[in-house]
Amino acid sequence: AVPCAEPHEGEVYATFDLPEGDYPGGTAIVDQAEAECDERLSAVAPDAYADPSVGLFYLAPLEASWPDDREVVCIAISMSGTTRGSILD
């Protein structure tokens, strides 16, 4: 992690936990992570959401860490490489 003033390629903009219960499988996790991260980016930074130079990436839990880790981390990435300042501005 680095401050936005330093060169970086991505910025965490949201985190959330997947629902409790049995491990839902890789496909279900991908579907939930993509949908929720997409929705949160459009709510937090609509201009960045519409900007084709901003991509979406996320970190999601693996079966081996379930149920102790159900957290998804949503990251906006600069498709044009390293940047300074907030990608979401």
PEPEHU-V467607 format. One record per residue. N is the residue number from 1. PSI is psi in whole degrees, 0 to 359 (999 if undefined). BURIAL is + if it has 9 or more other C-alpha atoms within 8 Angstrom, else -. Layout:
BEGIN
n->[N N]
psi->[PSI PSI]
burial->[BURIAL BURIAL]
END
This chain:
BEGIN
n->[1 2 3 4 5 6 7 8 9 10 11 12 13 14 15 16 17 18 19 20 21 22 23 24 25 26 27 28 29 30 31 32 33 34 35 36 37 38 39 40 41 42 43 44 45 46 47 48 49 50 51 52 53 54 55 56 57 58 59 60 61 62 63 64 65 66 67 68 69 70 71 72 73 74 75 76 77 78 79 80 81 82 83 84 85 86 87 88 89]
psi->[138 156 153 335 341 157 135 164 350 160 123 128 350 153 151 159 139 158 149 162 191 154 124 352 154 316 318 322 315 312 314 316 313 314 313 318 320 312 318 323 318 330 320 321 78 326 317 322 322 351 119 347 0 123 171 133 156 156 132 156 150 162 323 334 356 142 2 330 112 13 136 135 120 131 127 133 148 115 348 11 203 142 168 148 179 132 336 355 999]
burial->[- - - + - - + + + + + + + + + - - - - - - - - - - - - - + + - + + + - - + + - + + + - - + + + + + - - - - + + + - + - + + - - - - + + - - + + + + + + + + + - - - - + + - - + - -]
END
